[in-house]
Each structure stands twice: as structure tokens, then as C-alpha cells.
Amino acid sequence: VAERIDLGPFTVAEVAVYLEQALDAVVTAELINPVWTATLGNPMLLAEAVRGGLESGALTPTGAGWRWEGPVRPSARLLQLVRDDLGRMDADQRDLIHAIALGGSISLERLHRLGSGATLDRLVDLGLVVVEARHAEGDHTPRARARHLLLADAVSDLVGPARRQMLFRRVFGAEGLGPETAAGEPPAELVRLAFWALDSGAAIDGGALVAAARAAVAVDDHARSVVLASAALESLAPSDPRRVDALVAGATSRRFLHQPEQARREVDEALDLLRQAAATGEVPRLSHWVEVAELSADLHQYAGDDPTMAQAVLDESLAVVDAHPHLDPDGRFRGALTAGRMTRSGWAGLHLESSDLGLDLLSDGSSTPEDRLRVAAPTAMGLALRGQLDRALAITTRHLAEPPEVLASSPGTFSSLVSAHHVVLAWRGDLDRLTEFLDSLDEVDGPHPKVHAGMQMHRRGLLALSRGQRSEGLDLLTSAARRFEDDDPHGMRASALGYAALASATLGDDAGARALRDEARATPLRGIRVAGADLEMVLGMVSVWLGEPDALEPLLDLADRCAKEGLLLTRLIVLYSVAATAWFVHGDVDLVVDVLEPVEEVAAQVDGELAALRCAQVRAMADGDDATVQQLVSALAGRGVWPPVAPARVVLSPRQREVATLAAQGLSSRDIADKLFVSVRTVDTHLSHVFAKLGIHSRTDLTEALRSRT
């Protein structure tokens, strides 16, 4: 007979181990966080969550690990278990647990209308309910909530419509959900209460619905926010200024639900209401003008790829604010719009203007911390592209050190700051520090707020390419591109596709590389116009790896444009790529000599050791100093810079191509094995097959063999 073992709740780390064992795969914070939030490590709930997720298809494998689609929901088996437990309770206990599950968190004063304190104590003893005094500032009213969110969802799913209505009326009386009740509720609880009231047909104040819709946005419950915002609009009079708040909440959520057209219609309606009020001489609510303008600008620039219209909307609101200085005595509204203008200008690729203005704002003691945080990332990107990598890194490092609650208050701003820091470290060739930074983002209990999973796949994919791990990089980048099809708030899909095309080309998959390149070219840049020249360079290098004729001409044209636009870093990278291609692929020393002087000139204006290494290798190429060139291959590869290798005419498998390319770039079998996480014997086996196909006998012949068999 098996002995019964009672398990206490798992820690977050133990939940991660359980998921890894249950799924036989490495799991990330993207999966661990929602499961932990729903179960708090309760072993039974954890097991049922995983079982239900697999059965429903909500828990699915992707190219970069497992993910949970949508909220963690109770399984059919868990519902039956809960139904059985409820059947063993007395009527008062069921009333209390039903009400707590439906309302999320309810004051003890209201709960006493349903049952005695002894009944509530029994539910606490059973581990189903927690009583605590946590609420609005200055309010320490004791409240009861379900211990586990997943259990609360299971209980509420089992409560029928008539019983929902009866319980709501007993708890809240005939007044329904009024503004005073709504004002005292934390966001998640307010959303649950509002839906309970809607399901019960209770009276709900329009302002309470607006507050609930905005609360749903705050807790990322966007599907419910749309429902609540629509209900608010139905209840509010056409001239009620609170309609603007409802429209903003609905439009914000529709943006995150990938409904840009509906979002744009709602934000346009909000703008029309503001304009109509202004036309009648009504005193404007500047907070409305700022909020609507910011959202409209986001939709124009990041969903519609129209940065010009985004600036126009911000300018209109800025004019309203400037016309009423007495309503903005501390300059808060003007500062927010100015920061919004600079931020979007920077992401639109106006590097010189935005980074100079950004530096002014960052040094302005009168600006708010929130405005400085918004401007930090595009300012750093602009400086980096102009070659000022040291200043760029100082800015991102300083602002990432803000308290976690400050960073978490604006997820979009934090994500942009993370991306800028990642890119600056990569451009500096500081791969160890970059790896450490990305690892910290993946820690469940780490110092940073959660990050967008697709963005993290993209960053990991780029890091893998920098490490020479091309197969892994391709898997991560294609997974990110698939994720961005449905969820791309920052417009990163074109970048993921472009770098995936480069990875495919380096692995010898010419057809795949061309398809990915074509798709990247057809994808709007939206939020990454700031890196448009960088992406153009990557796509140009795809042509180089594919061995297409005249592939270097577009790159030379791009280098000239970068000079005119002040993009010194991109110009250096492009010119270096041209020189490396001329040397390693074509054996064209004359072209190397032609670009040497501009390389030396621009390298002197770019911060960091990597610029000097690039310049030194090009100088060695021009001098015909092959020994120094080869010596610098290793130094550059350690910083993420890999010379191109000519495509082979003979057919190599993707893994053979990957191994051959790394060997041709000077890596030993041990180095290749470490990068690809395989044995040295496996590497040597692949190389022997490559040598046989190419008809060569040693590594010294490999580079020339790859070059000549084109």
C-alpha cells in the first residue's frame, strides 16, 4: 500500500523544475509566471493546470519552448473535483466561497451579510480563503479573497446565472455597483466585480464601468476591458466627458488585441469629442488631450507606419496645451507631449534631431523621471548610430538601474530601453555582458519586470548568431517572426525575418534565405525605422552569402547614404563588410584598398575596441598581410563579427555548412564543438564529409575551396 505524502506548496523554482519534468523541456519565465500566478505552487492545482493545458491545447510547444496561449483556465477534471468539494459544504459555506470567487476580494463587512464569522473561519482553516488588510491607500479594511486564482476561476465557473444575481444583491444590496464602491477596489478585483454585476443584471454606474475598463487595461485583461468599455459607452450620455476615458480604454485594449482599425476608430471618436468641446469654448481637460494624442500617435506610427501623422496629432495637442498655460502651471502636460514627440522622432529614424533634443531633456532637472525614461532609449540609439557608443551605454545603464516599480509602470518604455541596451552591447561586441543581461531578464524572481516573449526570442536569436551558433539563431529568429505575426507591438518582425534570412544563407539554405529576405523587404518597419539602415545592410549581406552578382554595389551605396545621414557606426559596419567580402570571397585586394581610407576615417570616430579591430583587419587586408588577417578573425569572432564565406557549389547539409563555415573562419574543432554544443568527434566527422565533398585534405585548403567552388 502506497503511503500518503502531503506536499506543501512549491516555490517558484520548484514549479519551474516540475514544468521541465512534466514537459521534458527547458521552460522560461513566459510559461512559469502565469502558472505560478494561477496556482501559487499548490501541487494539485499545478498538476491539473498542466493536464488541462495539454488537453485543451492552451499549452503548446514552439520553436523556442513551451508557451501558454491565453489565461490559465481550470481543467474539466478540476471543475469536477471542485464541484464534489462544494457539494460537501453547507449552504453558508457555499454562499461565501461563491461570492469570494466571483468578487475576487470582498470586505468582511459585506460578507457578513451571507454568513457568520465562524463560517468564514472554517473556509480559512480549509486553506481556501485568505483574510488580509490590503487595499487602497489609507484603507485597511479586512478583506477576504480566494487563496488561489485558479481555484477561484473554477468555483466561479460553476455558479449559475440566477445564483450569481442572488448573491450580488445580497452582498451589495439594491444600489448595485456605484462609483464609491468602484473607487475603493484594486484593479483586478474591480474587474471581477464589474463582470459579476454585468452577469447579474445589476445597476452599474457609468463611471464605475469606465473605472473597471481602465482597471482591466492596467492588469492586461484586454478582452474584458473591451467589454467593459463598450458597456460604459452604452450607459453614458453622448456629451458626457467620461466617454473619452471609455474610448481610450477600449482603443488601448484593441491595440493589444491586434485590432488596429477598431482601435483607430475609437481614438478618432475620442479626438472628435475633444475638438467639439473645444469648439464650444469648454475648458479643455489637458489630461484627455495628452492621453488621446499619445494613443493616436502610437497607432499611426507603430500600427500604421505613418510617423508624420503621429507628429501631427501630437502637435495639435501641444497647441491646445500651449493655449492654456494656466491649466499646466508645472509644465507636466507640455513635458509629456514634448517627450512623446522626441521619442517617436527617434524611433522614426530622425537620429540627429532626436538624440540632440533627447540629451537636452535628459539633463533638464525640471523634466519628470517618466519623461526622461521614455527619451532614454531612442536617445541612446541615436548616439550609438553616430558612433558614440560609450555615451549610449552610460544612458541605458543608468536608466535600467531605476527601481523595478518605476520600470514596470510603463512596460512599453521598459521594453524599448531593454532593446536599446541590448543593441548597444552587441554593437560594442560585449557578448559576455550581453549574455548576462539577457539571462537576468529571464529570471522568474529577477530584478527586472517581465519582458515580451517574442522580443526575448529575437534578442536570443541575435546573440546566437553573434556567437556563431547559426542553427540555434535561425530557430529562435523564425520562432520570433512567427510570434510577431500575431503580437508585434514594437514592429520587430522585419528585423527577425532579415536576420533569419542571413542565418539561412550562412547555413546554405539558399531558397529559404531568399524567401525570408523577400518577406522582410515586404514587411513595414514601423517601430524600427531607427534601425532601417542596419536591416538594409543585413539584407545586403544575405545577397553576399548567396553569391549573387553585384551584391556589393548596394552596400557601397548604403555606405554613402550613411555618411550623409551621420550614421557613422552603420557606415563602418557596411564598409568593413564590403572589405571582408572582397578579401574572403572574391580575393579582390584592389577593392579593399579603395575602402581602406574611408574605413580608417570613420573608425576613428566610433567608440570602442571593436571599431579599431575592424580597421586593423582591413588595413592588413590592404597590405596583403594574410597572417594578421587570420589572427584578427578570432579576435573579431569573439566579439560577434564573422567574415563571409563564399557559397559552395557542392551540396552540404545545414550542419555541414555551419561547421565548414566556422572552420573556414579559423575556429578549432574544440571551439566549434563548444559553440554548437556537440562533441569534438561529431565536428571532425562533419569536417571529414565536407573535405570529401570538396575534394580537399586539410583545413588550410578549406577557405580557398569554398571560394573557388562558386
C-alpha positions in Angstrom: 0.0 0.0 0.0 1.5 3.3 -1.0 2.0 5.8 1.8 0.2 9.1 1.5 2.5 12.1 1.4 1.2 15.6 2.0 3.1 18.2 0.0 3.3 21.8 0.8 3.3 24.5 -1.9 6.2 24.6 -4.3 8.4 27.6 -4.6 8.8 29.3 -7.9 12.0 27.4 -8.6 10.3 24.1 -7.8 7.4 25.0 -10.1 10.0 25.5 -12.9 11.5 22.1 -12.2 8.1 20.5 -12.1 7.2 22.0 -15.5 10.5 21.0 -17.0 10.0 17.4 -15.9 6.3 17.3 -16.9 7.0 18.7 -20.4 10.5 17.2 -20.8 11.8 20.6 -22.0 13.5 23.7 -20.7 10.9 26.3 -19.7 11.2 30.0 -19.5 9.6 32.8 -17.4 6.9 33.2 -20.1 5.4 29.9 -19.0 6.4 29.8 -15.4 4.9 33.2 -14.5 1.3 32.6 -15.4 1.3 29.1 -14.0 2.8 30.4 -10.7 0.3 33.2 -10.5 -2.7 30.9 -11.0 -1.6 28.1 -8.6 0.9 29.7 -6.2 2.7 26.3 -6.3 -0.2 24.2 -5.0 0.8 20.7 -6.2 -2.7 19.6 -7.0 -3.6 22.8 -8.8 -0.3 22.7 -10.6 -0.8 19.2 -11.9 -4.4 20.0 -13.0 -3.3 23.2 -14.7 -0.7 21.3 -16.8 -3.1 18.4 -17.6 -5.8 20.9 -18.6 -3.5 23.0 -20.7 -2.2 20.0 -22.6 -5.8 18.6 -23.2 -7.2 22.0 -24.3 -4.2 22.9 -26.5 -3.6 26.1 -24.5 -0.2 24.7 -23.5 1.7 24.3 -26.8 5.3 23.8 -27.9 7.0 26.5 -30.1 10.4 26.7 -31.7 11.7 28.4 -28.6 10.0 26.3 -25.9 6.5 25.9 -24.4 4.0 28.7 -24.0 0.5 29.2 -22.6 -2.0 30.7 -25.0 -4.4 32.9 -23.1 -5.1 32.7 -19.3 -4.6 29.6 -17.3 -8.0 28.0 -17.0 -9.4 25.2 -14.9 -9.5 21.7 -16.5 -12.6 19.6 -16.7 -11.2 17.3 -14.1 -10.5 20.2 -11.7 -14.1 21.5 -12.2 -15.4 18.1 -11.2 -13.2 18.0 -8.1 -14.3 21.4 -7.1 -17.9 20.5 -7.8 -17.6 17.5 -5.5 -16.0 19.6 -2.7 -18.7 22.2 -3.0 -21.3 19.5 -2.6 -19.9 18.6 0.8 -20.1 22.1 2.1 -23.1 23.6 3.9 -25.2 26.3 2.4 -23.5 29.2 4.2 -20.0 28.0 3.2 -21.1 27.7 -0.4 -22.5 31.2 -0.4 -19.3 32.6 1.0 -16.9 30.8 -1.3 -19.1 31.5 -4.3 -19.2 35.3 -3.5 -15.5 35.5 -2.8 -14.7 33.7 -6.1 -17.0 35.9 -8.1 -15.8 39.2 -6.5 -12.1 38.5 -6.1 -11.7 40.3 -2.8 -14.7 41.4 -0.6 -14.8 43.3 2.7 -15.7 41.2 5.7 -18.5 43.7 6.4 -20.2 42.8 3.2 -19.5 39.0 3.6 -21.2 39.0 7.0 -24.5 39.6 5.1 -24.0 36.0 3.7 -22.7 34.1 6.7 -21.2 34.2 10.2 -17.6 34.8 11.1 -17.3 31.2 12.1 -18.3 30.1 8.6 -15.6 32.3 7.1 -13.1 31.0 9.7 -13.8 27.4 8.5 -13.0 28.4 4.9 -9.7 29.9 6.1 -8.9 26.8 8.0 -9.5 24.7 4.9 -6.9 26.8 3.1 -9.5 28.1 0.6 -9.7 31.7 1.7 -7.2 34.3 2.9 -8.2 37.3 5.1 -5.9 40.3 4.8 -6.0 44.1 5.1 -4.6 45.2 1.8 -6.5 47.9 -0.1 -6.5 51.5 -1.3 -4.1 53.9 0.3 -5.1 54.6 3.9 -7.8 51.9 3.9 -7.0 48.9 6.0 -10.4 47.3 5.8 -10.1 43.5 6.3 -11.0 41.6 3.1 -11.3 38.0 2.1 -10.1 36.5 -1.2 -9.6 33.0 -2.6 -6.1 31.7 -1.9 -5.6 30.5 -5.4 -6.7 32.3 -8.6 -7.2 29.0 -10.5 -9.5 27.7 -7.7 -11.4 31.0 -7.8 -11.9 30.6 -11.5 -13.1 27.0 -11.1 -15.6 28.0 -8.4 -17.0 30.9 -10.3 -17.4 28.8 -13.5 -19.7 26.6 -11.5 -22.1 29.4 -10.3 -25.2 29.6 -12.5 -26.8 33.0 -13.6 -29.6 33.0 -11.1 -27.3 32.3 -8.2 -24.9 35.0 -9.4 -27.7 37.5 -9.4 -29.0 36.5 -5.9 -25.5 36.6 -4.3 -24.7 40.0 -5.8 -27.9 41.5 -4.4 -27.3 40.0 -1.0 -23.7 41.4 -0.9 -24.2 44.8 -2.5 -27.9 45.4 -2.0 -30.1 47.3 -4.4 -27.6 50.1 -5.0 -25.6 47.8 -7.3 -22.0 48.9 -8.2 -21.7 52.6 -7.6 -18.8 55.0 -8.0 -17.9 54.9 -4.3 -17.6 51.1 -4.3 -15.6 51.1 -7.6 -13.2 53.8 -6.2 -12.2 51.6 -3.3 -11.3 48.5 -5.3 -7.9 47.3 -6.5 -7.8 46.9 -10.3 -8.1 43.1 -10.6 -10.9 42.9 -8.0 -12.8 45.8 -9.7 -12.8 43.9 -13.0 -14.2 40.8 -11.4 -16.8 42.8 -9.5 -17.9 44.6 -12.7 -18.3 41.4 -14.6 -20.3 39.9 -11.7 -22.5 43.0 -11.7 -23.0 42.7 -15.5 -23.8 39.0 -15.3 -26.3 39.7 -12.5 -28.1 42.5 -14.4 -27.4 44.8 -11.5 -27.4 48.6 -11.7 -23.9 49.8 -12.6 -22.9 53.5 -12.6 -21.3 54.6 -15.9 -18.3 56.0 -14.1 -17.8 52.6 -12.4 -17.8 50.9 -15.7 -15.2 53.4 -17.0 -13.1 52.8 -14.0 -13.4 49.0 -14.4 -12.4 49.2 -18.1 -9.3 51.2 -17.2 -8.5 48.8 -14.4 -8.7 45.9 -16.9 -6.1 47.7 -19.1 -3.9 48.1 -16.0 -3.9 44.3 -15.4 -3.6 43.4 -19.1 -7.1 41.9 -19.2 -7.8 43.4 -22.6 -10.6 41.2 -23.7 -12.6 42.2 -20.6 -11.6 45.9 -21.0 -13.2 46.0 -24.4 -16.5 44.6 -23.0 -16.5 47.0 -20.1 -15.6 50.0 -22.2 -18.5 49.1 -24.6 -20.9 48.8 -21.7 -19.7 52.2 -20.4 -20.3 53.8 -23.8 -23.9 52.4 -23.8 -24.6 53.9 -20.4 -23.1 57.3 -20.8 -24.8 60.3 -22.4 -23.3 61.5 -25.8 -22.0 64.7 -24.2 -20.5 63.0 -21.1 -16.7 63.7 -21.0 -16.2 60.3 -19.4 -16.8 58.8 -22.8 -13.3 59.9 -23.7 -11.9 57.7 -20.9 -14.1 54.7 -22.1 -12.9 55.2 -25.7 -9.3 55.4 -24.6 -9.6 52.2 -22.6 -11.3 50.3 -25.4 -8.8 51.6 -28.1 -5.8 50.7 -25.9 -7.0 47.2 -25.4 -8.0 46.7 -29.1 -4.5 47.7 -30.0 -3.1 44.9 -27.8 -5.7 42.5 -29.2 -4.4 43.3 -32.7 -7.5 45.2 -33.8 -5.8 48.4 -35.1 -8.7 49.6 -37.3 -11.2 49.3 -34.5 -8.8 51.0 -32.1 -8.2 53.8 -34.6 -11.9 54.4 -35.0 -12.4 54.7 -31.2 -9.4 57.0 -30.7 -10.6 59.2 -33.6 -14.0 59.4 -31.9 -12.3 60.5 -28.7 -10.4 63.2 -30.6 -13.7 64.4 -32.2 -15.3 64.7 -28.8 -12.3 66.8 -27.6 -12.5 69.0 -30.7 -16.2 69.5 -30.4 -15.8 70.6 -26.7 -13.1 73.0 -27.7 -15.2 74.5 -30.4 -17.9 75.3 -27.9 -15.5 77.2 -25.7 -15.4 74.5 -23.0 -12.4 74.5 -20.8 -10.2 71.6 -22.0 -9.2 68.7 -19.9 -5.5 68.6 -20.8 -5.0 65.1 -19.4 -7.5 63.9 -22.0 -5.7 65.7 -24.8 -2.4 64.2 -23.8 -3.7 60.7 -23.4 -5.7 60.6 -26.6 -2.8 62.2 -28.6 -0.3 59.7 -27.3 -2.5 56.7 -28.1 -3.4 58.1 -31.6 0.3 58.7 -32.3 1.2 55.2 -31.3 -1.5 53.8 -33.7 -0.3 56.0 -36.6 3.4 55.2 -36.1 3.6 51.7 -34.8 0.5 50.2 -36.3 0.1 52.3 -39.4 3.8 53.0 -40.2 3.0 56.8 -40.5 5.3 58.8 -38.3 4.4 62.0 -40.0 0.8 61.7 -38.9 1.9 60.7 -35.4 3.8 64.0 -35.1 0.8 66.0 -36.4 -1.5 64.6 -33.8 1.0 65.4 -31.0 1.5 68.9 -32.4 -2.3 69.5 -32.3 -2.5 68.6 -28.7 0.7 70.6 -27.9 -1.0 73.7 -29.4 -4.0 73.2 -27.1 -1.8 72.9 -24.1 0.2 76.0 -25.1 -3.0 77.9 -25.5 -3.9 77.2 -21.8 -0.7 77.7 -19.8 -2.7 78.4 -16.6 -4.0 74.8 -16.8 -0.5 73.5 -16.9 1.4 75.5 -14.2 4.2 72.9 -13.7 4.5 72.1 -17.4 3.7 68.5 -16.8 1.4 68.1 -19.8 3.7 70.0 -22.2 6.6 68.0 -21.0 4.8 64.7 -21.6 3.9 65.7 -25.2 7.4 67.0 -25.9 8.9 63.8 -24.6 6.4 61.8 -26.8 7.4 63.8 -29.8 11.1 63.2 -29.2 10.6 59.5 -28.6 8.7 58.9 -31.8 11.0 61.1 -33.8 13.9 58.9 -32.6 12.2 55.6 -33.4 11.3 57.1 -36.8 15.0 57.3 -37.6 15.5 61.1 -37.2 18.7 60.4 -35.4 20.5 63.7 -35.3 17.5 65.8 -34.3 16.1 63.3 -31.7 19.3 62.4 -29.9 20.4 66.1 -29.5 17.0 67.1 -28.1 16.9 63.9 -26.0 20.3 64.9 -24.4 18.8 68.3 -23.5 15.8 66.7 -21.9 17.8 64.1 -20.0 19.9 66.9 -18.5 16.9 69.1 -17.7 16.2 68.9 -14.0 12.7 70.1 -14.4 11.6 67.2 -16.6 9.8 64.3 -14.9 11.5 60.9 -14.3 8.9 59.3 -16.6 9.7 61.6 -19.4 13.4 61.1 -19.1 12.9 57.3 -19.1 10.9 57.5 -22.3 13.5 59.5 -24.1 16.5 57.5 -22.9 16.2 54.6 -25.4 15.9 56.5 -28.6 18.5 59.0 -27.5 20.9 56.1 -26.8 20.2 54.5 -30.2 20.8 57.8 -32.0 24.1 58.4 -30.2 25.2 54.8 -30.9 24.5 55.1 -34.6 26.6 58.2 -34.6 29.4 56.3 -33.1 29.1 57.5 -29.5 28.7 54.0 -28.0 30.2 55.0 -24.6 27.6 57.7 -24.0 24.8 55.5 -25.3 25.8 52.7 -22.9 26.0 55.1 -20.0 22.5 56.3 -20.7 20.9 52.8 -20.9 22.8 51.5 -17.9 21.8 54.5 -15.8 18.1 54.2 -16.6 17.9 50.4 -16.3 19.0 51.0 -12.7 15.8 52.7 -11.9 13.7 51.0 -9.2 11.7 48.0 -10.6 8.4 49.6 -9.8 9.4 52.7 -11.9 10.4 50.4 -14.9 7.2 48.3 -14.5 5.0 51.4 -14.6 5.5 51.6 -18.4 6.1 48.2 -20.0 6.5 49.7 -23.5 9.1 52.1 -22.3 11.0 49.4 -20.4 10.9 47.1 -23.4 12.4 49.9 -25.6 15.1 50.5 -23.0 16.0 46.8 -22.9 16.2 46.7 -26.7 18.5 49.7 -26.8 20.8 48.3 -24.1 20.9 45.0 -25.9 21.8 46.6 -29.3 24.4 48.9 -27.8 26.2 46.0 -26.1 26.0 44.0 -29.3 27.4 46.9 -31.3 30.3 47.2 -28.8 30.9 43.4 -29.1 30.5 42.9 -25.4 28.9 39.4 -25.7 29.6 38.2 -22.2 27.9 41.2 -20.6 25.1 40.9 -23.1 24.6 37.2 -22.2 24.5 38.1 -18.5 21.9 40.9 -19.2 19.6 38.6 -21.2 19.9 35.9 -18.5 18.8 38.4 -15.9 15.7 39.2 -18.0 14.7 35.5 -18.0 14.9 35.1 -14.2 11.5 34.5 -12.7 12.4 36.3 -9.5 14.9 38.6 -11.2 15.4 42.3 -10.8 13.5 43.3 -13.9 9.8 43.4 -14.9 8.7 40.7 -17.3 9.6 41.2 -21.0 7.8 40.4 -24.2 8.5 36.8 -25.1 8.8 37.4 -28.8 11.3 40.2 -28.2 13.3 38.0 -26.0 13.4 35.2 -28.6 14.6 37.9 -31.1 17.4 39.0 -28.8 18.5 35.5 -28.0 18.5 34.7 -31.8 20.8 37.7 -32.5 23.1 36.7 -29.6 23.3 33.1 -31.0 24.3 34.5 -34.5 26.9 36.6 -32.8 28.2 33.5 -31.0 28.4 31.7 -34.3 25.5 29.4 -33.4 23.7 29.8 -36.6 21.2 26.9 -36.4 20.1 27.9 -33.0 19.9 31.5 -34.1 17.7 30.5 -37.1 15.3 28.6 -34.9 14.9 31.4 -32.4 14.5 34.1 -35.1 12.0 32.2 -37.1 10.1 31.5 -33.9 10.2 35.2 -33.1 8.9 36.1 -36.6 6.0 33.7 -36.2 5.2 35.2 -32.8 5.3 38.7 -34.3 2.7 37.7 -36.9 0.1 37.9 -34.1 1.8 40.0 -31.5 4.3 42.7 -32.6 3.8 45.8 -30.5 7.2 47.2 -31.5 7.3 46.4 -35.2 10.2 43.9 -34.9 9.0 41.3 -37.4 11.1 42.7 -40.3 14.2 42.5 -38.3 13.6 38.9 -37.2 12.9 37.9 -40.8 16.0 39.7 -42.1 18.4 38.1 -39.6 16.7 34.8 -40.1 17.4 35.2 -43.8 21.1 35.8 -43.0 21.2 32.7 -40.8 19.6 30.6 -43.6 22.1 31.9 -46.1 25.1 31.1 -43.9 23.7 27.6 -43.5 23.5 27.1 -47.2 19.6 27.1 -47.5 19.5 29.5 -50.5 15.8 29.1 -51.2 14.9 29.6 -47.5 17.1 32.7 -47.3 15.6 34.2 -50.4 12.0 33.6 -49.2 12.8 35.2 -45.8 14.6 38.1 -47.4 11.6 38.8 -49.7 9.3 38.7 -46.7 11.5 41.0 -44.7 11.5 43.5 -47.5 7.7 43.4 -47.8 7.2 44.0 -44.0 6.8 47.6 -42.8 9.5 48.8 -40.5 7.0 50.6 -38.2 8.8 50.9 -34.8 12.3 50.1 -36.1 12.8 52.7 -38.7 15.7 53.8 -36.4 17.5 50.6 -37.4 16.4 50.7 -41.1 19.9 51.1 -42.4 21.1 48.3 -40.2 18.4 46.0 -41.6 19.3 47.1 -45.2 22.9 46.1 -44.5 21.8 42.7 -43.2 19.7 42.0 -46.3 22.7 43.1 -48.4 24.9 40.6 -46.7 22.3 37.9 -47.5 23.0 38.6 -51.1 26.7 38.3 -50.5 26.3 34.9 -48.8 24.1 33.7 -51.7 26.8 34.7 -54.2 24.5 37.0 -56.2 26.2 39.1 -58.8 27.0 42.8 -58.0 25.9 42.2 -54.4 28.4 44.8 -53.2 27.1 47.7 -55.2 24.0 48.3 -53.0 26.2 48.1 -49.9 28.6 50.8 -51.2 25.5 53.0 -52.0 24.3 52.4 -48.5 27.6 53.4 -47.0 27.5 56.7 -48.9 23.9 57.4 -47.6 25.1 56.6 -44.1 27.8 59.3 -44.4 25.2 61.9 -45.5 22.9 61.0 -42.6 25.6 60.9 -40.0 25.2 57.2 -39.3 28.9 56.6 -38.6 28.6 53.2 -36.9 26.5 51.7 -39.7 28.8 53.2 -42.3 31.8 51.5 -40.6 30.0 48.1 -40.4 29.0 48.3 -44.1 32.4 49.3 -45.3 34.0 46.6 -43.2 31.5 44.0 -44.7 32.5 45.2 -48.2 36.2 44.8 -47.5 35.7 41.4 -45.8 33.7 40.2 -48.7 36.2 41.4 -51.2 39.0 39.6 -49.3 37.4 36.4 -48.1 35.0 35.7 -51.0 36.4 37.4 -54.1 40.1 37.8 -53.4 39.8 41.4 -54.6 42.6 43.3 -52.9 42.0 46.4 -55.1 38.5 46.9 -53.7 39.9 46.5 -50.1 42.5 49.3 -50.9 39.7 51.5 -52.2 37.7 51.3 -49.0 40.7 51.4 -46.6 40.8 55.2 -46.3 37.1 55.7 -45.6 37.2 52.8 -43.1 40.1 54.4 -41.2 38.4 57.8 -41.2 35.1 56.5 -39.8 36.6 54.1 -37.4 38.4 56.9 -35.7 35.0 58.5 -34.9 33.4 55.3 -33.4 34.0 54.4 -29.8 35.3 51.1 -28.6 37.9 48.4 -29.3 35.7 46.7 -32.0 36.0 49.6 -34.3 39.8 49.5 -34.0 39.9 45.7 -34.7 37.8 46.1 -37.8 40.0 48.9 -39.1 43.2 46.9 -38.3 42.0 43.9 -40.2 41.0 45.9 -43.3 44.5 47.6 -43.1 46.1 44.1 -43.0 44.0 43.0 -46.0 45.1 46.1 -48.0 48.7 45.3 -47.1 48.3 41.6 -48.1 49.2 40.5 -44.6 47.3 37.3 -44.5 48.8 36.2 -41.2 47.5 39.3 -39.4 44.1 39.0 -41.2 43.7 35.4 -39.9 44.9 36.3 -36.4 42.2 39.0 -36.2 39.5 36.7 -37.4 39.5 35.0 -33.9 39.6 38.4 -32.1 36.6 39.7 -34.1 34.6 36.4 -33.9 34.9 36.7 -30.1 33.1 40.0 -30.4 30.4 38.7 -32.8 31.9 39.7 -36.1 32.3 36.8 -38.6 33.7 37.2 -42.1 31.6 35.9 -45.0 32.5 32.7 -46.7 31.8 32.0 -50.4 28.8 29.7 -51.1 29.8 26.1 -52.1 28.6 24.7 -55.4 28.6 21.2 -53.9 25.6 20.3 -51.7 26.3 20.5 -48.0 23.8 19.7 -45.3 22.9 22.7 -43.0 25.1 21.3 -40.2 28.0 20.6 -42.6 27.7 24.1 -43.9 27.7 25.5 -40.4 30.7 23.5 -39.3 32.6 24.3 -42.6 31.9 28.0 -42.3 33.2 28.1 -38.7 36.3 26.1 -39.6 37.0 28.4 -42.6 36.8 31.3 -40.2 39.6 29.9 -38.2 37.9 28.1 -35.3 39.4 24.8 -34.0 37.3 21.7 -33.7 37.1 22.2 -29.9 35.9 25.8 -30.4 33.2 24.7 -32.9 32.1 21.9 -30.6 31.7 24.3 -27.7 29.7 26.7 -29.9 27.3 24.1 -31.3 27.0 22.0 -28.1 28.3 18.9 -29.8 31.3 16.6 -29.3 34.7 17.2 -31.0 34.3 13.8 -32.7 31.0 15.0 -34.2 32.7 18.1 -35.6 35.6 16.1 -37.0 33.1 13.7 -38.7 31.3 16.6 -40.3 34.6 18.1 -41.5 35.7 14.8 -43.0 32.5 14.6 -45.0 32.9 18.2 -46.1 36.5 17.5 -47.2 35.4 14.5 -49.2 32.7 16.5 -51.0 35.0 19.4 -51.7 37.9 17.2 -52.7 40.4 18.7 -50.2 42.5 17.2 -47.5 43.2 19.9 -44.9 41.7 23.0 -43.2 44.3 25.2 -45.0 42.5 24.4 -48.3 39.0 24.9 -46.9 38.7 28.7 -47.4 40.0 28.6 -51.0 37.9 25.5 -51.8 34.7 27.3 -50.6 35.7 30.4 -52.6 36.6 28.5 -55.8 33.5 26.3 -55.9 31.0 29.0 -56.6 
